[in-house]
Amino acid sequence: MFFMFTVVTTVLLTSIAFAVDMGRAYDEQRQLQIVADSAALAGVSALGSGTNYSIILSVVEAIAQANGATIDEIMENEPRCGTWERGEFIESNGRSCPSSANAVQVNIKRTIPTRFAHLMNQHSMTLRASAVAYLPPPEGGNCIRPFGIEDSHLKKLSVSEGGTFSVSGSQGMGNWGKIDLNGNASSGEEYTLLMLSNLCDEAIAPGNFVSTGTGNAQIDQVFQSLLDDLTPPFAARNMVFAVTTDFGNGNSEVQIQRFIKVNLLSQEGSGAGWRASFQLVEWDAEPDAPVTPSRRLVK
């Protein structure tokens, strides 16, 4: 009887000990998640023109430390800039925050000592918290994509609303109609993100001059990415493009004449043999005014 009492008592005390430590770990985990959430939201709020990784890191560290985290806990898995695309965080290369970044990921790791479980040879518990905060694109608006169509080309076609037309790789040989809007139109990866993100910029208006991109930037892959986007409102539909002066061969700037709204129907070929077909939805389209996006948090 005494032996059974001893066994039951030992099991009971062990269970209580683990329950106490697990309860403490649960509270610590909840607090750690709040720290990660706050730091990620602060980091994404600092994204913008002229932002670099050092700025984002200092903001994340300041908020995390103010809420009780240490530098070591934050830097175990360094905060990262990236893009939130189709429900997934895509990390930027290395310690960088390119202009196309719209998301910040924060990971925190904390090791806490046990108070009673060490009696069973468990001396510590490792807790982890992760959060991604991102800036969603403005809702209800079609802003400007970084692609231009030569006004002279459209005039020759005499296309009307509802009609179709094509643009080929011969347009602006060397840049394929790419224009720089808040980013690098010469990088295939970044240009794809810019084309998918519906950029808004008050400075882009008829009469303004914009820089042209260089290199084909994998133009066929970029437009195929638009066609492959099956998430409403669908990247290939109701796109607003700039109608510009002729790109020529290597012109560094073109002037915006007006805007048109189009649907991308298909694309084929590559390089100089690339061709894309569009349906004209609206002549003289008016892009929506820029909207300050809200911050969203993903755990």
C-alpha positions as CSV (number, residue, x, y, z in Angstrom):
1,M,0.0,0.0,0.0
2,F,2.7,2.4,0.9
3,F,4.5,1.6,-2.4
4,M,1.4,2.4,-4.4
5,F,0.9,5.6,-2.4
6,T,4.5,6.6,-3.2
7,V,4.0,5.9,-7.0
8,V,0.7,7.7,-7.2
9,T,2.1,10.7,-5.3
10,T,5.2,10.9,-7.5
11,V,3.1,10.8,-10.7
12,L,0.7,13.4,-9.3
13,L,3.5,15.8,-8.2
14,T,5.3,15.3,-11.6
15,S,2.1,16.1,-13.4
16,I,1.6,19.2,-11.3
17,A,5.2,20.3,-11.9
18,F,4.8,19.9,-15.7
19,A,1.4,21.8,-15.5
20,V,3.0,24.7,-13.7
21,D,5.9,24.9,-16.2
22,M,3.6,24.5,-19.2
23,G,1.3,27.2,-17.9
24,R,4.3,29.6,-17.6
25,A,5.5,28.6,-21.0
26,Y,2.0,29.3,-22.5
27,D,2.0,32.8,-20.9
28,E,5.6,33.5,-22.2
29,Q,4.6,32.2,-25.7
30,R,1.6,34.5,-25.8
31,Q,3.7,37.5,-24.8
32,L,6.4,36.5,-27.3
33,Q,3.8,36.5,-30.1
34,I,2.6,39.9,-29.2
35,V,6.2,41.2,-29.4
36,A,6.7,39.6,-32.9
37,D,3.4,41.0,-34.1
38,S,4.2,44.5,-32.8
39,A,7.7,44.4,-34.3
40,A,6.5,43.2,-37.7
41,L,3.8,45.9,-37.9
42,A,6.4,48.6,-37.0
43,G,8.8,47.3,-39.6
44,V,6.3,47.3,-42.4
45,S,5.2,50.8,-41.5
46,A,8.7,52.0,-42.1
47,L,8.8,50.6,-45.7
48,G,8.8,53.3,-48.4
49,S,11.0,55.3,-50.7
50,G,14.6,55.5,-49.5
51,T,14.1,52.7,-46.9
52,N,16.9,50.2,-46.6
53,Y,17.4,47.1,-44.5
54,S,19.3,48.9,-41.7
55,I,16.3,51.2,-41.1
56,I,13.9,48.4,-41.0
57,L,16.1,46.4,-38.6
58,S,16.6,49.3,-36.2
59,V,12.8,49.9,-36.1
60,V,12.1,46.2,-35.5
61,E,14.8,45.9,-32.8
62,A,13.6,49.1,-31.0
63,I,10.0,47.9,-30.8
64,A,11.0,44.3,-29.8
65,Q,13.3,45.5,-27.1
66,A,10.7,47.9,-25.8
67,N,8.4,44.9,-25.3
68,G,10.9,42.8,-23.5
69,A,12.8,40.9,-26.3
70,T,16.6,40.9,-26.5
71,I,18.8,41.4,-29.6
72,D,19.9,37.8,-29.4
73,E,16.3,36.6,-29.4
74,I,15.5,38.7,-32.5
75,M,18.7,38.0,-34.4
76,E,18.6,34.2,-34.0
77,N,16.7,34.3,-37.3
78,E,17.1,37.8,-38.7
79,P,14.1,39.9,-39.7
80,R,13.5,39.9,-43.4
81,C,11.9,42.2,-46.0
82,G,10.0,40.6,-48.8
83,T,6.7,40.6,-50.7
84,W,3.4,39.1,-49.7
85,E,2.1,37.5,-52.9
86,R,-0.8,35.0,-53.2
87,G,-0.9,34.2,-49.5
88,E,2.8,33.6,-49.3
89,F,5.8,35.5,-47.9
90,I,8.6,35.7,-50.5
91,E,11.8,36.7,-48.9
92,S,14.1,39.3,-50.5
93,N,17.7,38.2,-51.2
94,G,20.0,38.7,-48.2
95,R,19.8,41.7,-46.0
96,S,18.0,43.9,-48.5
97,C,14.7,45.8,-48.7
98,P,14.1,46.6,-52.4
99,S,11.5,49.2,-53.4
100,S,9.1,46.4,-54.3
101,A,9.1,45.1,-50.7
102,N,5.6,45.2,-49.1
103,A,6.1,42.9,-46.2
104,V,8.3,42.3,-43.1
105,Q,8.9,39.0,-41.3
106,V,10.0,38.8,-37.7
107,N,11.0,35.6,-35.9
108,I,11.8,35.5,-32.2
109,K,13.4,32.5,-30.3
110,R,13.5,32.4,-26.5
111,T,14.8,29.7,-24.2
112,I,13.3,29.7,-20.7
113,P,14.4,27.6,-17.7
114,T,12.0,25.2,-16.1
115,R,11.1,25.5,-12.4
116,F,9.9,22.0,-11.7
117,A,10.4,19.9,-14.8
118,H,14.2,20.0,-14.3
119,L,13.5,17.3,-11.7
120,M,12.7,15.1,-14.6
121,N,15.8,16.2,-16.4
122,Q,14.1,18.8,-18.6
123,H,16.0,22.0,-17.7
124,S,14.6,24.4,-20.4
125,M,11.9,25.0,-23.0
126,T,12.4,26.7,-26.3
127,L,9.7,29.1,-27.5
128,R,9.3,30.5,-31.0
129,A,7.1,33.3,-32.4
130,S,6.8,34.4,-36.0
131,A,4.8,37.2,-37.7
132,V,4.5,38.7,-41.2
133,A,3.0,42.1,-41.6
134,Y,2.3,43.4,-45.1
135,L,0.8,46.3,-47.0
136,P,-2.0,45.2,-49.2
137,P,-2.6,47.0,-52.5
138,P,-5.2,49.7,-52.5
139,E,-8.7,48.2,-52.7
140,G,-11.2,49.0,-55.4
141,G,-8.7,50.7,-57.7
142,N,-6.8,50.0,-60.9
143,C,-3.5,51.9,-60.7
144,I,-0.8,52.1,-63.2
145,R,1.3,49.2,-64.4
146,P,4.9,50.0,-65.4
147,F,4.3,49.3,-69.1
148,G,3.9,51.8,-72.0
149,I,2.4,51.5,-75.4
150,E,3.5,53.9,-78.2
151,D,0.8,56.3,-79.2
152,S,1.8,56.1,-82.8
153,H,1.3,52.4,-82.8
154,L,-2.3,52.7,-81.5
155,K,-3.1,55.4,-83.9
156,K,-2.1,53.2,-86.8
157,L,-4.4,50.4,-85.6
158,S,-7.4,52.6,-85.1
159,V,-8.7,50.2,-82.5
160,S,-11.9,50.9,-80.7
161,E,-13.2,49.9,-77.2
162,G,-13.9,46.2,-77.1
163,G,-11.5,45.6,-80.0
164,T,-8.2,43.7,-79.8
165,F,-4.6,44.7,-80.7
166,S,-1.1,43.3,-80.3
167,V,2.2,44.7,-79.1
168,S,5.4,43.0,-80.2
169,G,9.1,42.9,-79.2
170,S,9.8,45.4,-81.9
171,Q,8.3,48.2,-79.7
172,G,11.2,50.1,-78.2
173,M,13.9,47.5,-79.1
174,G,16.0,47.1,-76.0
175,N,13.2,47.9,-73.4
176,W,10.1,46.2,-74.8
177,G,7.8,49.0,-73.5
178,K,8.9,48.9,-69.9
179,I,8.8,52.1,-67.9
180,D,10.2,52.7,-64.4
181,L,7.5,53.4,-61.8
182,N,8.9,53.3,-58.3
183,G,11.3,50.5,-59.1
184,N,13.8,48.8,-61.3
185,A,12.3,47.8,-64.6
186,S,15.5,46.2,-65.7
187,S,15.3,43.3,-63.2
188,G,13.1,40.4,-64.2
189,E,12.2,39.5,-60.6
190,E,11.4,43.0,-59.5
191,Y,9.7,44.0,-62.7
192,T,7.3,41.0,-62.3
193,L,6.4,42.1,-58.8
194,L,5.8,45.7,-60.0
195,M,3.6,44.5,-62.8
196,L,1.5,42.4,-60.3
197,S,1.3,45.1,-57.7
198,N,-0.9,47.9,-59.3
199,L,1.4,50.8,-58.4
200,C,-0.1,54.2,-57.5
201,D,1.8,57.4,-57.8
202,E,0.4,60.9,-58.0
203,A,3.5,62.1,-59.9
204,I,2.5,59.8,-62.9
205,A,0.2,62.0,-65.0
206,P,-0.2,62.9,-68.7
207,G,2.5,65.2,-69.8
208,N,5.1,63.8,-67.4
209,F,8.3,62.2,-68.5
210,V,9.2,58.7,-67.2
211,S,12.4,56.7,-67.5
212,T,12.4,53.6,-69.6
213,G,13.7,50.2,-68.4
214,T,16.6,48.4,-70.1
215,G,16.9,44.8,-71.1
216,N,14.0,42.5,-71.9
217,A,13.6,41.6,-68.1
218,Q,12.3,38.2,-69.2
219,I,9.3,40.0,-70.7
220,D,7.6,36.7,-71.7
221,Q,7.8,35.4,-68.1
222,V,6.5,38.6,-66.7
223,F,3.4,38.6,-68.9
224,Q,2.8,34.9,-68.3
225,S,2.8,35.6,-64.5
226,L,-0.1,38.0,-65.2
227,L,-2.0,35.3,-67.0
228,D,-1.3,32.8,-64.4
229,D,-2.7,34.9,-61.6
230,L,-6.1,33.3,-60.9
231,T,-6.8,35.2,-57.7
232,P,-9.6,37.9,-58.0
233,P,-9.4,40.7,-59.2
234,F,-7.0,38.9,-61.6
235,A,-3.8,40.6,-62.5
236,A,-4.3,40.4,-66.3
237,R,-7.7,42.2,-66.3
238,N,-8.5,45.9,-66.2
239,M,-4.8,46.9,-66.3
240,V,-4.0,50.6,-66.8
241,F,-1.1,51.3,-69.1
242,A,0.5,54.5,-70.1
243,V,0.3,55.6,-73.8
244,T,3.6,57.2,-74.5
245,T,5.7,58.8,-77.1
246,D,7.9,56.4,-79.1
247,F,10.5,54.4,-77.2
248,G,12.8,54.5,-80.2
249,N,16.0,52.5,-79.8
250,G,17.5,53.2,-76.4
251,N,15.6,56.4,-75.5
252,S,16.1,57.1,-71.8
253,E,12.7,58.8,-71.3
254,V,9.3,58.8,-72.8
255,Q,6.4,61.2,-72.3
256,I,3.0,60.0,-71.1
257,Q,0.2,61.1,-73.4
258,R,-2.8,59.4,-71.7
259,F,-3.8,56.1,-70.1
260,I,-5.8,53.2,-71.4
261,K,-7.4,50.2,-69.7
262,V,-6.8,46.8,-71.2
263,N,-7.2,43.0,-70.6
264,L,-4.3,40.8,-71.4
265,L,-5.5,38.0,-73.6
266,S,-2.4,36.0,-74.5
267,Q,1.4,36.2,-75.0
268,E,3.9,34.2,-76.9
269,G,7.5,34.1,-78.0
270,S,10.4,35.8,-76.4
271,G,13.0,38.5,-77.0
272,A,12.4,40.3,-80.3
273,G,9.9,37.6,-81.2
274,W,7.7,38.3,-78.2
275,R,4.1,39.3,-78.8
276,A,1.2,40.1,-76.5
277,S,-2.5,40.5,-77.4
278,F,-4.9,42.8,-75.6
279,Q,-8.5,43.8,-75.5
280,L,-9.1,47.5,-75.2
281,V,-11.5,48.1,-72.3
282,E,-11.4,51.9,-72.1
283,W,-9.8,54.8,-73.9
284,D,-8.6,57.7,-71.8
285,A,-8.8,55.7,-68.6
286,E,-8.3,57.5,-65.3
287,P,-6.2,55.6,-62.7
288,D,-7.5,55.9,-59.2
289,A,-5.9,58.3,-56.8
290,P,-3.3,56.7,-54.5
291,V,-4.7,55.2,-51.3
292,T,-2.7,54.7,-48.1
293,P,-3.0,51.0,-47.5
294,S,-3.7,49.5,-44.2
295,R,-1.3,47.2,-42.5
296,R,-2.2,43.5,-42.2
297,L,-0.8,40.9,-40.0
298,V,-0.3,37.2,-40.8
299,K,0.9,34.7,-38.2
